[in-house]
Amino acid sequence: VGLVLPHLDGKLDGGAVRVPTPTGSLTDFVCEVNKETTAEEVNAAFKKASEGSMKGILEYATDPLVSTDIIGNPHSNIFDSDLTKVDGNLVKVIGWYDNEAGYSMRTADLILKIA
């Protein structure tokens, strides 16, 4: 990430894991934020985004999830609030997504926007 966004070099890390379903995946994202925070504050920010500017793109989940739960979900990310971890200013979040459905929905959104 640091090669593309130099100001973030050394401040975040993450990865995506293909889980054993035809289209289900998850993102494990770790980043360093500017100030100490709590899991509750991080979750509140994601919840607010899911109800505001990211509505329809980001889903906020409070129930435990497994890979098959997200198959066919049209959101680009299903934020798993139970898995948020914070240590001072180091934050780890997990987001699930359907590799095909989420991408297809964002492509449809783009087509509608430019049409």
C-alpha positions in Angstrom: 0.0 0.0 0.0 2.9 2.3 0.8 4.0 2.3 -2.8 0.7 3.6 -4.0 -0.2 5.9 -1.0 3.2 6.9 0.5 1.7 8.8 3.4 0.2 5.5 4.6 3.5 3.6 4.4 4.0 1.5 7.5 0.6 2.6 9.0 -1.6 -0.2 7.7 -1.6 -3.7 6.7 -4.3 -6.2 5.6 -5.2 -9.0 3.4 -8.1 -10.8 1.7 -8.9 -14.4 2.3 -10.9 -16.6 -0.1 -13.0 -18.7 2.1 -14.4 -22.2 1.0 -17.5 -20.9 -0.8 -17.9 -20.2 -4.5 -18.0 -16.4 -4.0 -17.6 -15.6 -0.3 -14.5 -13.7 0.9 -13.3 -11.6 3.8 -11.0 -8.7 4.3 -8.8 -8.5 7.4 -7.7 -4.9 7.7 -5.2 -3.5 10.2 -4.3 0.2 10.5 -2.7 2.7 12.8 -4.9 5.7 13.6 -3.9 9.1 14.8 -5.1 8.8 18.4 -6.0 6.0 20.8 -9.5 4.7 20.3 -11.8 1.9 21.4 -13.6 -0.9 19.6 -16.9 0.9 20.5 -15.8 4.1 18.7 -14.6 2.2 15.6 -17.9 0.3 15.5 -19.9 3.4 15.9 -18.1 5.0 13.0 -18.8 2.1 10.7 -22.4 1.9 11.9 -22.9 5.7 11.1 -21.3 5.2 7.7 -23.6 2.2 6.9 -26.6 4.4 7.7 -25.3 7.5 5.9 -23.0 8.0 3.0 -22.2 4.3 2.6 -25.8 3.1 2.8 -26.4 0.2 0.4 -22.7 -0.3 0.0 -21.6 -1.0 3.6 -23.7 -3.3 5.9 -23.2 -3.3 9.6 -23.6 -6.7 11.2 -24.0 -7.6 14.9 -24.8 -11.3 14.6 -22.0 -13.8 14.2 -21.3 -14.5 10.5 -19.9 -17.4 8.5 -18.9 -17.3 4.8 -22.2 -18.8 3.6 -24.2 -16.0 5.3 -22.9 -13.4 2.8 -23.5 -15.3 -0.5 -25.8 -13.1 -2.7 -25.5 -10.1 -0.4 -25.5 -7.0 -2.6 -23.3 -4.9 -0.3 -19.6 -4.4 -1.1 -18.7 -5.0 2.6 -20.5 -6.6 5.5 -18.7 -5.1 8.5 -18.4 -7.8 11.3 -18.7 -5.7 14.4 -18.1 -8.6 16.7 -14.5 -9.0 15.4 -13.3 -5.4 15.9 -10.0 -5.4 17.9 -8.2 -2.3 19.2 -4.9 -1.8 21.0 -4.3 1.8 21.7 -4.2 3.4 18.2 -3.9 0.0 16.3 -7.2 -1.1 14.8 -8.2 -4.4 13.2 -11.5 -4.8 11.5 -13.0 -7.7 9.4 -15.4 -7.3 6.5 -17.1 -10.0 4.5 -18.2 -9.7 0.9 -19.6 -11.7 -1.9 -17.0 -11.5 -4.6 -19.5 -11.5 -7.4 -22.7 -9.9 -6.1 -21.0 -6.8 -4.5 -18.9 -6.2 -7.6 -21.9 -6.6 -9.9 -24.0 -4.1 -7.8 -21.3 -1.5 -7.9 -20.9 -1.9 -11.6 -24.7 -1.4 -12.0 -24.4 1.7 -9.7 -21.7 3.1 -12.0 -23.7 2.4 -15.2 -26.7 4.3 -13.7 -24.5 7.2 -12.6 -22.9 7.7 -16.0 -26.1 6.9 -18.1 
